[in-house]
Amino acid sequence: MMAKLIFSLDNTILNEYQLSKERTSIGRRPTNDIHIDNLAVSGEHATILKVGDNFYIEDQDSTNGTEVNAKLVKSHLLQPGDLIEFGKYQLKFINEAKLIEQSSNDGAFEKTIMMRPSEFKALEKTAVNESLATASSSPSTQSALETQKNTPVIPASKVAEAPVLPTGRIQVLNGSSVGRELVLNKSLTTLGKTGVQVAVITKRPNGYFVTHVEGKVFPTVNSKSTGAQAFALSDHDVIELAGVKMEFYLDKI
């Protein structure tokens, strides 16, 4: 197993590229290892460099720059789940060597569910950072920060407790494991079958999100593709992954 890039356009997977070389070029010219025929892409746009077990993307002085997770970068150490964007085209970085299946027994449901491998810490960190970035960029948050110095300190006993996120669960709706349930009480829960289709459900302060990790087809929620980005889940959403349909629901508080 090795690292790879999943190439997609408008939530449709076009190709997968194994990162087996020390240098992988990306650009509009056909001579590139990854050829993207679009005017927004420079002839020699970016390069993926393999350094030991790490992979770096470096912009090659392109006209429009290289974006990773919606931020322009010159050089960036790729983490599992990073999304490289060229206009509407996307390359998702996956490191298969870090996908370790942890099945507790031979039951069909347990073969499909792979519980939070430690190697997904990078995805967890990304999820937390995204939540913090969203909060810090909002006008209301910025206003609060500006006035914080002039705000009197309120005793902790009088501060209202933050709302508690209900615990999420998924219940299998089809197949031999129909009716089986899984409690989503971990920061990360990995679902799917390695080599077929894998996704991860992250538990964030603002809710639960499902993100595609591996496979040529994105997961679906209520029969609609989730796409490459993290997809927010709502109570009673139906997720379909690797041929298994699962209903997501929240415990009543």
Secondary structure, 3 states (H helix, E strand, C coil): CCEEEEEEECCEEEEEEECCCCEEEEECCCCCCEECCCCCCCCCCEEEEEECCEEEEEECCCCCCEEECCEEECEEECCCCCEEEECCEEEEEEEHHHCCCCCCCCCHHHHHEECCCHHHHHHHHHHHHHHHHHHHHCHHHHHHHHHHHHCCCCCHHHCCCCCCCCCEEEEECCCCCCCCEEEECCCEEEEEECCCEEEEEEEECCEEEEEEEECCCCCEECCEECCCCCEECCCCEEEEECCEEEEEEECCC
